[in-house]
Amino acid sequence: MGHSHSHNHSHDHGNVKGRNLLISIFLNILITVAQVIGGILSGSLALLSDALHNFSDVLSLIVSYVADRLSKRKASLNKTFGYKRAEILAAFINAATLIIVAVLLIIEAIERFQNPQDIKSNLVIWLSLIAILGNGFSVLLLKNDSKSNMNMRSAYLHLLTDMMASVAVFIGGLLMKYYQIYWVDSALTLAIALYLIYMGFDLLKASTKVLMLFTPDEIPVDEIVKEINAFAEIKNVHHIHVWQLNEDEIHFEAHIDFENDITLSEFDNILHKVEELLYHKFEINHVNIQPEYDKDDAKDVIVQD
């Protein structure tokens, strides 16, 4: 028995989000092609590494777009939650690719340090400027949605880090053009890679926690137990599970022992109070309670199923 406080986004907002992702995909395809050609012609590893990162952006944006579309599909008999976790899965994939790309860049940068090459800096400067403008526009498109959606945040981080990488490549191009400091190309590649790892790790950790059904960090289970046990009609609350389904839903289920053999209508009244407590104080919006009276079962707060 339970209750749901829903927070559905409007259909129009979903269309805007999908449109912004499509625009970002198109821009990043153009940037990637230009940087690959430019990196080969100029001999710049930093430009090629930025192109590789841009290509990972294209893949991540496509994953984010597909996940955004899937998340809107309705539940069915064989998919009772629908595709609500598609965006969390996309965030996990995108965070993992950020880290993998970073490791590849580190390997390439170390090899280039050992074998420095002359680089055509003019091409590096102009292509990095184009990438800055393209990624900057994409970042602005996704910024608002990134604040409330893990999937969009993963796409936003890909684009933000790539814009910053392009800024670094641009500065490196200027240093190579005017001071002939060619080792800066490898140094920038290494810096970009380390930053990718730094940005990707937190998102990878957060999405993993959701996929593994871990209790959200902000949910104090001990305090919840104390608050529910404070109801005069309740003897004990146990066998608790708390998990986050997606960005909008936190689920809570538990067994509750009652002091007396109450009627169903009395239980409904108490259940309503528990639901309101959990929603307004702990922002838990899906509650499922199993009522019990004088039942011989494990009374631990957490029970291994």
C-alpha positions in Angstrom: 0.0 0.0 0.0 1.5 3.3 -0.9 1.3 6.7 -2.4 3.0 8.7 -5.1 3.7 12.5 -5.3 4.4 12.9 -9.0 6.4 15.7 -10.6 6.0 15.3 -14.3 7.7 17.8 -16.7 5.6 19.2 -19.5 5.6 17.7 -22.9 6.8 21.0 -24.4 9.8 21.0 -22.1 10.7 17.5 -23.2 10.6 18.6 -26.8 12.9 21.5 -26.2 15.4 19.3 -24.4 15.4 16.8 -27.3 15.8 19.6 -29.8 18.7 21.1 -27.9 20.4 17.7 -27.8 20.0 17.3 -31.6 21.5 20.7 -32.3 24.5 19.9 -30.1 24.9 16.5 -31.9 25.0 18.2 -35.3 27.5 20.9 -34.1 29.8 18.4 -32.6 29.9 16.2 -35.7 31.0 19.2 -37.7 33.6 20.2 -35.1 34.9 16.6 -34.9 35.4 16.3 -38.7 37.1 19.7 -38.9 39.5 18.9 -36.0 40.4 15.4 -37.3 41.4 16.9 -40.7 43.1 19.9 -39.0 45.0 17.7 -36.5 46.3 15.4 -39.3 47.4 18.4 -41.5 48.9 20.4 -38.6 50.5 17.5 -36.7 48.9 18.7 -33.4 48.2 15.9 -30.9 46.2 18.4 -28.7 43.9 19.1 -31.7 43.5 15.4 -32.4 42.9 14.7 -28.7 40.3 17.4 -28.7 38.7 15.8 -31.8 38.7 12.4 -30.0 37.0 14.1 -27.1 34.5 15.7 -29.4 33.8 12.4 -31.0 33.1 11.0 -27.5 30.7 14.0 -27.1 28.9 13.0 -30.3 28.4 9.4 -28.9 27.4 10.6 -25.5 24.9 13.1 -26.9 23.4 10.4 -29.1 23.1 8.2 -26.0 21.6 11.0 -24.0 19.1 11.8 -26.8 18.0 8.1 -27.1 17.7 7.9 -23.3 15.6 11.1 -23.2 13.3 9.6 -25.8 13.1 6.2 -24.1 12.4 7.8 -20.7 9.1 9.2 -22.1 7.7 5.8 -23.0 4.9 4.5 -20.9 5.1 1.5 -18.6 3.7 -1.9 -19.7 3.0 -5.3 -18.4 6.6 -6.5 -19.0 8.2 -3.1 -18.2 6.3 -1.9 -15.1 8.7 1.0 -14.5 8.8 1.8 -18.2 12.2 3.2 -19.3 12.6 5.6 -16.3 16.1 4.5 -15.7 17.3 5.0 -19.3 18.7 8.5 -18.5 20.6 7.2 -15.4 22.1 4.4 -17.6 23.1 7.0 -20.2 24.8 9.1 -17.5 26.8 6.1 -16.4 27.9 5.2 -19.9 28.8 8.8 -20.7 30.9 9.2 -17.4 32.7 5.9 -18.2 33.6 7.0 -21.7 34.9 10.3 -20.3 37.4 8.4 -18.2 38.3 5.9 -20.9 39.0 8.8 -23.4 41.1 10.5 -20.7 43.3 7.4 -20.2 43.9 7.1 -24.0 44.9 10.8 -24.1 47.4 10.3 -21.3 49.1 7.5 -23.1 49.3 9.5 -26.3 50.6 12.6 -24.5 53.4 10.6 -22.8 54.4 9.1 -26.2 54.4 12.6 -27.8 56.6 14.0 -24.9 59.2 11.4 -25.9 58.9 12.3 -29.6 58.0 16.0 -30.0 57.0 17.2 -33.5 56.8 20.6 -35.3 53.2 21.7 -35.5 51.4 24.1 -37.9 50.1 26.5 -35.2 47.8 28.7 -37.4 45.5 25.7 -38.2 45.4 24.8 -34.5 44.4 28.3 -33.5 41.6 28.7 -36.0 40.1 25.3 -35.5 40.2 25.6 -31.8 38.4 28.9 -32.0 35.6 27.2 -34.1 35.4 24.5 -31.5 35.2 27.0 -28.7 32.2 28.8 -30.4 30.4 25.5 -31.3 30.8 23.9 -27.9 30.1 27.2 -26.1 26.7 27.4 -27.9 25.9 23.8 -27.0 26.8 24.4 -23.4 24.4 27.3 -23.2 21.7 25.1 -24.8 22.0 22.4 -22.1 22.9 24.4 -19.1 19.4 24.8 -17.6 18.4 21.1 -17.9 21.8 20.0 -16.5 20.8 21.4 -13.1 18.0 18.9 -12.6 18.7 15.9 -14.7 21.7 13.5 -14.4 21.6 12.5 -18.1 21.6 16.1 -19.3 24.3 16.9 -16.7 26.5 14.1 -18.2 26.0 15.6 -21.7 26.6 19.1 -20.4 29.9 18.0 -18.7 31.1 16.4 -21.9 30.5 19.7 -23.8 31.9 21.9 -21.0 35.1 20.0 -20.7 35.5 20.0 -24.4 35.0 23.7 -24.6 37.7 24.2 -21.9 40.0 21.8 -23.8 39.5 23.9 -26.9 40.4 27.0 -25.0 43.6 25.2 -23.8 44.4 24.1 -27.3 43.9 27.7 -28.5 46.3 29.1 -25.9 48.7 26.3 -26.8 48.5 27.3 -30.5 49.4 30.9 -29.6 52.4 29.8 -27.6 53.6 27.5 -30.4 53.1 30.3 -33.0 54.9 33.1 -31.2 57.3 31.2 -28.9 57.9 27.9 -30.7 57.1 26.0 -27.4 55.9 22.8 -29.1 56.0 20.6 -25.9 53.0 22.6 -24.7 50.9 20.6 -27.1 51.6 17.4 -25.1 51.3 19.2 -21.8 47.9 20.5 -22.7 46.7 17.1 -23.8 47.8 15.7 -20.4 46.0 18.5 -18.6 42.8 17.9 -20.6 42.9 14.2 -19.8 43.4 14.7 -16.0 40.5 17.2 -16.0 38.3 14.7 -17.8 39.0 12.1 -15.1 38.2 14.6 -12.4 34.9 15.6 -14.0 33.9 12.1 -15.0 34.5 10.3 -11.7 31.9 12.1 -9.6 29.2 11.5 -12.2 30.3 7.9 -12.6 30.0 7.4 -8.8 26.6 9.1 -8.6 25.1 7.1 -11.4 26.6 3.9 -10.1 24.9 4.5 -6.7 21.5 4.9 -8.4 22.0 1.8 -10.6 23.1 -0.3 -7.5 20.0 0.9 -5.6 22.1 2.5 -2.9 20.3 4.7 -0.4 20.6 8.3 -1.5 23.3 10.2 0.5 20.8 12.8 1.7 18.3 10.3 3.1 19.0 9.7 6.9 17.4 6.2 7.5 18.0 6.3 11.3 16.1 9.6 11.5 13.3 8.3 9.4 12.9 5.3 11.7 12.9 7.5 14.8 10.2 9.8 13.2 7.9 6.9 12.2 8.3 5.1 15.6 7.2 8.3 17.3 3.6 7.7 16.1 1.6 6.4 19.1 -0.1 3.6 17.0 3.2 2.2 15.7 5.2 -0.3 17.6 8.1 -0.9 15.2 9.3 -0.1 11.7 11.7 -2.5 10.1 12.8 -4.2 6.9 13.4 -0.9 5.2 14.5 -0.3 1.6 15.2 3.2 0.2 16.4 3.8 -3.3 16.4 6.3 -6.1 14.7 5.2 -9.3 15.6 8.2 -11.4 16.1 12.0 -11.0 12.5 12.5 -9.9 11.6 9.5 -7.8 12.9 8.3 -4.4 11.2 5.1 -3.2 10.7 3.9 0.3 9.3 0.5 1.5 9.1 -0.9 5.0 7.2 -3.2 7.3 5.4 -1.6 10.2 4.2 -3.3 13.3 1.1 -1.8 14.9 0.4 -1.8 18.6 -3.2 -2.9 18.1 -5.2 -5.0 15.5 -6.5 -1.9 13.7 -9.0 -1.6 10.9 -8.1 -1.0 7.3 -9.5 2.5 7.5 -7.4 3.3 10.6 -4.4 2.0 8.8 -5.1 4.3 5.8 -5.3 7.3 8.1 -1.9 6.5 9.6 -0.4 5.7 6.2 -1.4 9.1 5.0 0.4 10.7 7.9 3.5 8.7 7.2 3.5 9.6 3.5 3.2 13.3 4.3 6.0 13.1 6.8 8.3 11.3 4.3 7.4 13.6 1.4 7.6 17.0 3.2 10.6 16.3 5.5 12.7 13.8 3.4 11.4 14.4 -0.2 10.5 10.7 -0.6 7.7 10.6 -3.1 6.9 6.9 -3.5 5.9 5.0 -0.3 5.0 1.3 0.1 4.2 0.0 3.6 3.4 -3.5 4.7 1.2 -3.4 7.8 1.8 -6.1 10.5 0.3 -7.0 13.8 2.0 -9.6 16.2 3.9 -11.1 13.3 6.9 -13.3 14.0 9.5 -12.1 11.7 12.9 -10.3 11.8 12.6 -6.8 13.3 15.9 -5.4 12.2 15.8 -2.0 10.4 17.7 -3.5 7.5 17.1 -7.1 6.6 19.0 -9.0 3.9 16.4 -10.4 1.5 
